[in-house]
Amino acid sequence: MTKKVLVICDASPFDSQRIRDSLDMALIFAAVDQEVSWLFKGPSVLALKKGQQPSKLGIKDFLKQLKTLEIYDVDRIFVCESALAQFALTPDQMSIDIEALNIDQQKVLISTQEHVVKL
């Protein structure tokens, strides 16, 4: 039975493994045929910015895997509208297609999920 699962991440892309763990979580749920969405909040939106080069920091470039999410049917990627504004970013500066949501839209999204995972 397919369940609606939302993965939420608010970690900076290079501070910890939380975005990598969130990516792994999203892919695991997708592998078992769950309807997976992902919400990026706070500094995690920086992971989606075009032109990231984690290898220059000595970090394995897991961000390129974000572009493969659609293949795994993780095709609903949401971004907090205020986080975009906080970092002076626009949707066209993102490396993948996103949907920007205001706080009220985020609350509705969360309320429509059967499972919400925040790492």
Contacts in CASP RR format, 6 or more apart in sequence:
PFRMAT RR
TARGET T0000
AUTHOR 0000-0000-0000
METHOD contacts of the structure
MODEL  1
MTKKVLVICDASPFDSQRIRDSLDMALIFAAVDQEVSWLFKGPSVLALKK
GQQPSKLGIKDFLKQLKTLEIYDVDRIFVCESALAQFALTPDQMSIDIEA
LNIDQQKVLISTQEHVVKL
2 33 0 8 1.000
2 34 0 8 1.000
2 35 0 8 1.000
3 34 0 8 1.000
3 35 0 8 1.000
3 114 0 8 1.000
3 115 0 8 1.000
4 34 0 8 1.000
4 35 0 8 1.000
4 37 0 8 1.000
4 112 0 8 1.000
4 113 0 8 1.000
4 114 0 8 1.000
4 115 0 8 1.000
5 29 0 8 1.000
5 34 0 8 1.000
5 35 0 8 1.000
5 36 0 8 1.000
5 37 0 8 1.000
5 113 0 8 1.000
5 114 0 8 1.000
5 115 0 8 1.000
5 116 0 8 1.000
5 117 0 8 1.000
6 36 0 8 1.000
6 37 0 8 1.000
6 38 0 8 1.000
6 39 0 8 1.000
6 109 0 8 1.000
6 110 0 8 1.000
6 113 0 8 1.000
6 115 0 8 1.000
6 116 0 8 1.000
6 117 0 8 1.000
7 22 0 8 1.000
7 25 0 8 1.000
7 26 0 8 1.000
7 29 0 8 1.000
7 36 0 8 1.000
7 37 0 8 1.000
7 38 0 8 1.000
7 39 0 8 1.000
7 117 0 8 1.000
7 118 0 8 1.000
7 119 0 8 1.000
8 22 0 8 1.000
8 38 0 8 1.000
8 39 0 8 1.000
8 41 0 8 1.000
8 116 0 8 1.000
8 117 0 8 1.000
8 118 0 8 1.000
8 119 0 8 1.000
9 18 0 8 1.000
9 19 0 8 1.000
9 22 0 8 1.000
9 38 0 8 1.000
9 39 0 8 1.000
9 40 0 8 1.000
9 41 0 8 1.000
9 44 0 8 1.000
9 118 0 8 1.000
9 119 0 8 1.000
10 40 0 8 1.000
10 41 0 8 1.000
10 42 0 8 1.000
10 43 0 8 1.000
10 44 0 8 1.000
10 118 0 8 1.000
11 18 0 8 1.000
11 19 0 8 1.000
11 22 0 8 1.000
11 43 0 8 1.000
11 44 0 8 1.000
11 119 0 8 1.000
12 43 0 8 1.000
12 44 0 8 1.000
12 46 0 8 1.000
13 19 0 8 1.000
13 43 0 8 1.000
13 44 0 8 1.000
13 46 0 8 1.000
13 47 0 8 1.000
13 52 0 8 1.000
13 54 0 8 1.000
13 63 0 8 1.000
14 54 0 8 1.000
14 57 0 8 1.000
14 59 0 8 1.000
15 43 0 8 1.000
18 44 0 8 1.000
18 119 0 8 1.000
19 44 0 8 1.000
19 47 0 8 1.000
19 62 0 8 1.000
20 62 0 8 1.000
21 119 0 8 1.000
22 38 0 8 1.000
22 117 0 8 1.000
22 119 0 8 1.000
23 62 0 8 1.000
23 65 0 8 1.000
23 66 0 8 1.000
25 117 0 8 1.000
25 119 0 8 1.000
26 36 0 8 1.000
26 38 0 8 1.000
26 69 0 8 1.000
26 72 0 8 1.000
26 74 0 8 1.000
27 69 0 8 1.000
27 72 0 8 1.000
27 74 0 8 1.000
29 36 0 8 1.000
30 36 0 8 1.000
30 72 0 8 1.000
30 73 0 8 1.000
30 74 0 8 1.000
31 72 0 8 1.000
35 73 0 8 1.000
36 73 0 8 1.000
36 74 0 8 1.000
36 76 0 8 1.000
37 74 0 8 1.000
37 76 0 8 1.000
37 77 0 8 1.000
37 78 0 8 1.000
37 109 0 8 1.000
37 113 0 8 1.000
38 69 0 8 1.000
38 74 0 8 1.000
38 76 0 8 1.000
38 77 0 8 1.000
38 78 0 8 1.000
39 78 0 8 1.000
39 79 0 8 1.000
39 80 0 8 1.000
39 101 0 8 1.000
39 106 0 8 1.000
39 109 0 8 1.000
39 110 0 8 1.000
40 47 0 8 1.000
40 48 0 8 1.000
40 77 0 8 1.000
40 78 0 8 1.000
40 79 0 8 1.000
40 80 0 8 1.000
40 83 0 8 1.000
40 98 0 8 1.000
41 79 0 8 1.000
41 80 0 8 1.000
41 83 0 8 1.000
41 106 0 8 1.000
42 80 0 8 1.000
42 83 0 8 1.000
42 86 0 8 1.000
43 83 0 8 1.000
43 87 0 8 1.000
44 83 0 8 1.000
45 79 0 8 1.000
45 80 0 8 1.000
45 83 0 8 1.000
45 84 0 8 1.000
45 87 0 8 1.000
45 89 0 8 1.000
46 52 0 8 1.000
46 87 0 8 1.000
47 63 0 8 1.000
47 66 0 8 1.000
48 66 0 8 1.000
48 77 0 8 1.000
48 79 0 8 1.000
48 94 0 8 1.000
48 95 0 8 1.000
48 96 0 8 1.000
48 98 0 8 1.000
49 89 0 8 1.000
49 93 0 8 1.000
49 94 0 8 1.000
49 95 0 8 1.000
50 93 0 8 1.000
50 94 0 8 1.000
50 95 0 8 1.000
51 95 0 8 1.000
52 63 0 8 1.000
52 95 0 8 1.000
53 61 0 8 1.000
54 60 0 8 1.000
54 61 0 8 1.000
54 62 0 8 1.000
54 63 0 8 1.000
55 61 0 8 1.000
63 95 0 8 1.000
66 95 0 8 1.000
66 96 0 8 1.000
67 95 0 8 1.000
67 96 0 8 1.000
69 75 0 8 1.000
69 77 0 8 1.000
69 96 0 8 1.000
70 96 0 8 1.000
76 99 0 8 1.000
77 96 0 8 1.000
77 97 0 8 1.000
77 98 0 8 1.000
77 99 0 8 1.000
78 98 0 8 1.000
78 99 0 8 1.000
78 100 0 8 1.000
78 101 0 8 1.000
78 106 0 8 1.000
78 109 0 8 1.000
79 91 0 8 1.000
79 94 0 8 1.000
79 98 0 8 1.000
79 99 0 8 1.000
79 100 0 8 1.000
79 101 0 8 1.000
80 100 0 8 1.000
80 101 0 8 1.000
80 103 0 8 1.000
80 106 0 8 1.000
81 100 0 8 1.000
81 101 0 8 1.000
81 102 0 8 1.000
81 103 0 8 1.000
82 102 0 8 1.000
82 103 0 8 1.000
84 90 0 8 1.000
84 91 0 8 1.000
84 100 0 8 1.000
91 98 0 8 1.000
91 100 0 8 1.000
101 109 0 8 1.000
110 116 0 8 1.000
END
